Amino acid sequence: MKITGAIFDMDGTLLNSMDYWGMVADEYLNTVGIIPKESTCKRFLEDGMKNWYEYCQREYNLTADYDVAKQGIYELINVKYDTVVKMKDGVRELLDSLYNKGVKMCLATATDRRSVERILKRLDMEKYFSRIFTSGEVGKGKREPLIYQLALDYLGTDKETTYVFEDAVYAMRTAFTNGFKVVGVYDKNVYASENEVRGLCHIYLDKDSRYKLDIE
């Protein structure tokens, strides 16, 4: 593959963090005295924090303001970032390969900047990414293409040779249907069939790929 630019998602794509993101959804509810009748992990991971919050308001009478709940979630996930979250196997090697070939790279993530910077520093990943784009700062989530377009504009690379790396099906769909080259990344927390994922990306890195790409 010829690649001049790479736009990376972070959680689930580069990091083994999605297990912990799902876990902290229920953990937060427990801290405010709510024991869900069934785990809210799948809903949190599939629908995002805001939709999860609105569901918990309806189903469990969650009374905390959204910003308060969000802060509570981030306090819990930051503990995971500080202790147990790691890069997925093969990620360092891929990033080193791209970096050494002069491929321009940035992050496009739904995670808040402070948490992103925290984990990048701990795992010594800062040098790979010239800029971080977050959904919160952009003002749009990944169901819309704005974050990818801003990242592409920043990189200044040809769209035909710039790849978006994602694990979430809805994010792949956004990038793919808006003309981006997509590398789909396997994560066990993606609730979709492999066939569906393969239909939304140009390259698929399955669980055994170890992030090996044939890079020109």
PyMOL commands that set and color helices and strands:
alter all, ss='L'
color gray80, all
select helices_A, chain A and resi 18-31+41-47+49-60+66-83+91-100+113-122+126-128+135-138+146-155+159-161+169-177+194-198
alter helices_A, ss='H'
color red, helices_A
select strands_A, chain A and resi 5-8+104-109+132-134+162-166+181-185+203-205
alter strands_A, ss='S'
color yellow, strands_A
deselect
rebuild
show_as cartoon
